[in-house]
């Protein structure tokens, strides 16, 4: 429960810094971060209300009440239902009605509440304002992202465990992929290995794409069979206790031509340059610039169409983004997916990616699998 206490202390510190009287969280990842309960990705909402003075309250759908009461460290768990639960029951209480009751109980009239305007539905927000017309709201979305960007020891341990699982999947892919194997077949096999190794369901991506299709950053695996003399991009991610890690490598089926080797070496140097620049106190824009300069010198800048990386944690991609226009500073405790890539239409793509933890000395790869695959 020590981690729970530390996270709640962060919430109280955030409220004092922003001069709000409470926070109302609706993003499932933020609820999990502060309450230890992750709701499935279904249509029904969940909410976590944390007042500066008083005990926090977790609100979940009725069918999740027992699980939430068991798993969450929040002691006050309440439920709502949008439909009758008994034949002779009265009118069901929806989430807005339950929240209104909590606001009244906590005497939140005329108080200022922090909310995630980047995540809240417009209809839900309008409903909140109707229920509590005198209560003020302040957007704290960016503040929450900055808070989550610095991982504690337990979070980093979860990410490292996810990376270990992802590495098993990647090694399987590297051994399995050969001419004649379909993209879907290879992807399915990797998914099975990840599941057996302990990866949980979530938003992670596992993709094997080949040939010209590897030039599409988000191409889905198809029934296409991997052919001779073509590139294959492998992306493997895993989820452990809600935390993610992702790895990517690029192979060549057969003996790579000089151009293939040149692009691969360029992307590898870009990756190493980015990690070298990833030091506490430095600007994230400089990290992107370090990778981009290598690709520019190699003559492939116009095909470097993606940021060098982004944060990783409770989401597979989360702020901060490593891009030329992000002048935020690198801090110890940040964890990044570093993934410089070159995507050339009608030729193919080269992507190298590792999950990298930043400590006081700089960026450290969390896996031992080598970058060299070509």
Secondary structure, DSSP 8 states (H G I E B T S, - for coil): -HHHHHHHHHHHHHHHHHT-SEEEE--HHHHHHHHS----SSSS--EEEEESSS--EEEEEGGGHHHHHHH-S-SEEEEE-SS-SSTT------HHHHHHHHHHHTT-TT-EEEE-TTTS-HHHHHHHHHHTTT-EEEE-HHHHHHHHHS--HHHHHHHHHHHHHHHHHHHHHHHH--TT-BHHHHHHHHHHHHHHHT--SSS---EEEEGGGGGSTT----S-B--TT-EEEEEEEEEETTEEEEEEEEEESSS--HHHHHHHHHHHHHHHHHHHH--TTSBHHHHHHHHHHHHHHTT-GGG--S-SEEE-SSSSSEEEEESTT---B--TT-EEEE--EEEETTTEEEE-BEEEEE-SS-EEES----S---
